[in-house]
């Protein structure tokens, strides 16, 4: 889920499905990279829009743009494919089309705008939210791998598919504890319910379009969850008027 080096494995590598419980921990690392980048940029006096842009850029570098690539491929495939087979072919094509380009522009633009607005209202809120949302949006992928069939017989979605509920449940528990500590239990619970709804709706769309999930679908799901979470945090900050830990 990232391009970060993690050492070498001796012997046979475990199945990707065995690591679904650690998805929120991956989000924690990616979120910390973005949050630390923002904090440093803000501390040295860079304008908040620039600091947020640098944080987003570092997150993309850390993941290699894997999730953004999934969003673009899904937008092209779902938007331009005639049938299931054609949609899957388009999603596997490395070229990007107009639907994918627009999806990336809108996604990055809306997330950048939301983060700038939150950071200008409360810098501390923005820093904790960068970490919490990265954790929550990735934890939600684990249940999707349990509940959704694979749309093709190979690829990342197939390698990560799981039949057991223990690891997805553990991922959700880890995320709820971590996010609850960072942004408060009430906010974390509402955020979790929102992400569950977003993933459910997008999952149903994917089932109708291609009959299941792929690595691109998972990437797009993370991106849509991330976008929905930032929109929610912006509303939450306005309503609450302040940010409370614990």
Buried (B, 14 or more C-beta within 10 A) or exposed (E): BBEEEEEEEEEEEEEBBEBBBBBBBBBBBBBBBBBBBBBEBBEEEBEBBEBBBBBBEBBBBBBEBBBBBBBBBBBBBBBBBEEBEEBBEBBBEEEBBEBBEBBBEEBBEEBBBBBBBBBEBBBEBBBBBBBBBBBBBBBBBBBBBBBBEBBBEEBBBBEBBBEEEEBBBBBBEBBBBBBBBBBBEEBBEBBBEBBBEBBBEBBEBBBEBBBBBBBBBBBBBBBBBBBBBBBBBBEBBEEBEEBEEE
